[in-house]
C-alpha cells in the first residue's frame, strides 16, 4: 500500500492541479481533497470530502482514511468566492482552521508528514530590511496585519506542533508571490489593473514563482526524501532573478501613476469600495520597499530548482491576462527616446537611455 495524502483548499484551481499531479505519483495510493464547497474543476480519482477545517470533523477524516501525509494549502490572502466573507472570514480560515487541523494531526498516529504552504511575506517589508532574506534572517519589523500576519501566527503554531510531534516531518514552504494563469492574490489583482499606482520615489525589487513550480516543490516536499537528504525544515521558494516594479509595469504594458502615500491610501479605499482590488497596508509596504529572498536552501536540501525565472513568470502571467494599454516594446522604445534627449553623462553612447540599460540588466538577470 502506498501513502494516503490529504490536501486542503482543493476548491481553488491551484489545489485542484496539485491533487491531479499527486494521483500520478507511483508511491501514492490515495488522495483526499478537503474544502468547504465542491470544486468547479475535476479531481480525477481523488476522494472529495466537503468539510470545514475549522471544525473538529477534520479529525474524523484523518482517522477514517488513515492519512499519513497532510498538505495544507488552504492559506490565502483572498476569499474563495467574491463576497465570501471578506478579510475576517479569510483570517478565521487561515488561523483557526490551521489550529484545528494541527490539533487533529497531533491526535492522528497515522500522520507522519506535514507540508505547509506559507509565504515570504512573513519577513515583512521595511526600509531597514537586509537586501536579501534567508530562512535564518531575524525579522526586524513583523507584519502588522493581513495575510502576512496570519502566516506569522500560523508558522508559530506549526513550530509548536513540531515540538509536540517530533516523529512528524514538518516542511514549511515560504513562497514568493505566486503568479500564473490561475493566480489568486492581491498582487495579481494589482497587476491586472489598467493603470498601476506606485509610491512616488520608490521602485521596489520583487520576486515571483510560477504555478508550475509551486506544484513541483509541493510534490517534492510531500514525497519521500532523496537518499541522504531530509525534506523537513523551512524553505524559501522563488524564481531566479529580481525585477523592479517599473520593469514589471513595462513588461505588462501598463502605465504607472506615481502618487504620494496619502493619495494611494485614499485611492485604495475607493478601489476597495467598488470591489476592484484591496490595497492592504501589507501590500503598500511591499510596493514601497519590496522583498528579495535567497533560495539556495531549497536547492541543496529539496533538490528543487525552479524552471521559470521571476521574469519568465511575469511574462507568462502577462500573456494569460492579455495585453495592457501600452505595448511593452513601444513603451521601452519611448522611454529610450525620452532618455536620449536628457543631458548625458560623459562617455555614454548617444541614444542609450535608462530603459535600454535596464533592459540589458534584465537580460543578465534572466541568464
Secondary structure by P-SEA (a helix, b strand, c coil): ccbbbbbcccccaaaaaaaaaaaacccccbbbbbcccccccccccbbbbbccccccaaaaaaaaacccbbbbccccccccccccccaaaaaaaaaaaaaaaaaaaaacccccbbbbbcccccccccccccccccccccccccccccaaaaaaaaaaaaaaaaaaccccbbbbbbcccccccccccaaaaaaaccbbbbccccccccccccaaaaaaaaaaaacccccccccbbbbbbbccccccaaaaaaaacbbbbbbcaaaaaaaaaaaaaaccccccaaaaaaacbbbbbbcccccccccccccccaaaaaaaaaaaaccccccaaaaaaaaaaaaaaccccccccccccaaaaaaaaaaaaac
